[in-house]
Structure formats: C-alpha cells, structure tokens
Amino acid sequence: MAIGADHGGYRLKERIAFRLREAGHQVVDCGTDSTDPVDYPDIAVAVARRVASGECGVGIMIDGAGIGSAMAANKVPGVRAASCYDVSSARNSREHNHANLLTLGAGLIGENLAWQIVEEWLATPWAGGRHAARVAKIDALDAIAAVRSA
C-alpha cells in the first residue's frame, strides 16, 4: 500500500507506517520525510497515482484535517478517496463506496483512533450488490471528465 503525509501528518504517518509494516503489510512511503512545510496536494496525488496505476492496491494519506488530501486524490481517475474520522465512516467507505484511498486528519484524531480507523478500513471488504451500480456511476465520472478535457 502507498502512504503519505504533509508536514502536519508526518509524525502520524511514521507511526501508522511502522504499525503497518509490523503487521506484515508492504508499505510504499510517498513522503514527506520531515515536519518541514510541504503542499499536501503534491503528496496526495503521489499516493493516488500509485493506487490508480495498480502499483499499490490501496493508499493512506494524512494531513491536518484529511479533507484537502481527499479532494486532491479524488482528482486522479480511478481513485475513490474517503476522509474518515471514526471506525463507522471507515467501514462505510469500504463496504458501500469501495474506497481505495483513506485520508486522515492528524490534527483532529489521535494515534490510537487513527490506527483503529486504519485497521477497520483495511479489514472491511467491498460489499458490492446494491452499491455496485452507485460506485459504477462514480467511476463513470472519470471517463466523462477525460472526454471533456481532451
């Protein structure tokens, strides 16, 4: 999986990446590498591109609130990023929305809750069924945007 953070999420990213590796996951770190200021869209798009290309099955991006990174990541075709603040939204984003990129707000949640969200998000399978047609409509927006920009 791909993981990244801006300066506001750097410390939490390091802790989450450590725990993911400890749990046996292969983690591709897309940066940042310090608390020096960076622009979250740059890192969010790096994570999103790894997910969209298939290099990584899922991605996790951490910034101060998790909102801007979700907005940036969702501009990459094939990415369904969800900003989650609790275990229920994490489960819903996977089960109903087939989210493939999780964004977290390091300034809004603590490390223990962040880890619980990550664990739930990774453990929850896509439900498909009645949700499949809705997710297909979301994915179709990528094709419409591509045609309009051509």
C-alpha positions in Angstrom: 0.0 0.0 0.0 1.0 3.6 -0.5 1.2 6.0 2.4 2.0 9.7 2.5 1.6 12.8 4.6 2.2 16.5 4.6 4.1 18.2 7.4 1.0 18.2 9.6 0.6 14.4 9.3 4.2 13.4 9.2 4.5 12.1 12.7 1.3 10.1 12.5 2.3 8.7 9.1 5.5 7.4 10.6 3.6 5.7 13.4 1.0 4.2 11.1 3.6 3.0 8.6 5.6 1.4 11.4 2.5 -0.4 12.6 1.5 -1.5 9.1 5.0 -2.9 8.5 4.9 -4.6 11.9 1.5 -6.2 10.9 3.2 -7.6 7.7 2.0 -5.1 5.1 4.3 -3.8 2.3 4.3 0.0 2.6 5.5 2.4 -0.1 6.3 5.7 1.5 5.5 8.6 -0.8 6.7 11.3 1.7 7.1 13.7 3.3 10.2 12.9 5.2 10.1 15.6 7.9 7.9 18.3 9.5 9.2 20.9 7.1 6.3 22.5 5.3 5.1 20.9 2.0 1.9 21.2 0.0 -0.5 18.3 0.7 -1.8 18.0 -2.9 1.6 17.0 -4.1 1.9 14.1 -1.7 -1.8 13.1 -2.0 -1.5 12.9 -5.8 1.7 10.8 -5.5 -0.2 8.3 -3.3 -3.3 8.4 -5.5 -1.3 7.8 -8.7 0.3 4.7 -7.1 -3.2 3.4 -6.3 -4.7 4.3 -9.7 -1.8 2.7 -11.6 -2.3 -0.6 -9.6 1.3 -0.3 -8.2 -0.4 -0.3 -4.8 -3.8 -1.7 -4.0 -4.8 1.0 -1.6 -3.4 4.2 -0.2 -3.4 6.2 3.0 -2.8 9.9 3.2 -2.5 12.0 6.3 -2.7 15.8 6.6 -4.0 18.2 9.2 -7.7 17.6 8.5 -7.7 14.9 5.8 -10.1 16.9 3.7 -7.8 18.7 1.2 -5.9 15.5 0.6 -9.2 13.7 -0.2 -10.1 16.5 -2.6 -6.7 16.3 -4.4 -6.6 12.5 -4.5 -10.1 12.3 -6.0 -8.9 14.3 -9.0 -6.9 11.3 -10.0 -9.0 9.0 -12.3 -9.7 5.6 -10.7 -9.3 6.8 -7.1 -12.1 6.9 -4.6 -10.7 8.7 -1.6 -12.6 8.9 1.7 -11.8 11.2 4.6 -12.7 9.2 7.7 -12.9 10.3 11.3 -14.2 7.2 13.0 -14.5 3.5 12.6 -18.0 3.7 11.3 -17.1 6.0 8.4 -14.1 3.9 7.6 -16.2 0.7 7.4 -18.9 2.5 5.3 -16.4 4.0 2.9 -15.1 0.5 2.1 -18.3 -1.5 2.3 -20.5 0.9 0.4 -18.2 3.2 -1.6 -15.4 0.9 -2.4 -12.9 3.5 -1.2 -9.3 2.7 -2.3 -7.7 5.6 -0.5 -8.1 6.6 3.1 -7.4 10.1 4.3 -6.9 11.0 7.9 -6.7 14.3 9.8 -3.7 14.2 12.2 -4.9 17.5 13.8 -8.3 16.0 14.6 -7.8 12.5 15.7 -5.2 10.8 18.0 -2.9 8.0 17.1 -5.0 5.3 18.7 -8.2 6.3 16.9 -6.2 6.6 13.6 -4.9 3.1 14.0 -8.4 1.8 14.8 -9.7 3.5 11.6 -6.9 2.1 9.5 -7.5 -1.5 10.9 -11.2 -1.3 10.2 -10.7 0.2 6.8 -8.3 -2.5 5.7 -10.4 -5.3 7.2 -13.7 -4.3 5.6 -14.4 -5.8 2.3 -16.3 -4.2 -0.6 -19.9 -5.3 -0.3 -20.8 -4.9 -4.0 -24.5 -5.8 -4.6 -26.8 -2.8 -4.4 -23.8 -0.5 -4.0 -22.1 -1.6 -7.3 -24.3 0.5 -9.6 -23.7 3.6 -7.5 -19.9 3.1 -7.5 -20.0 2.5 -11.2 -21.7 5.9 -11.6 -18.9 7.4 -9.6 -16.2 5.7 -11.7 -18.0 6.8 -14.9 -17.4 10.4 -13.9 -13.7 9.8 -14.6 -14.5 8.9 -18.2 -16.7 11.9 -18.7 -14.0 14.2 -17.3 -11.4 12.6 -19.6 -13.6 13.2 -22.7 -14.3 16.8 -21.7 -10.6 17.6 -21.1 -9.5 16.0 -24.4 
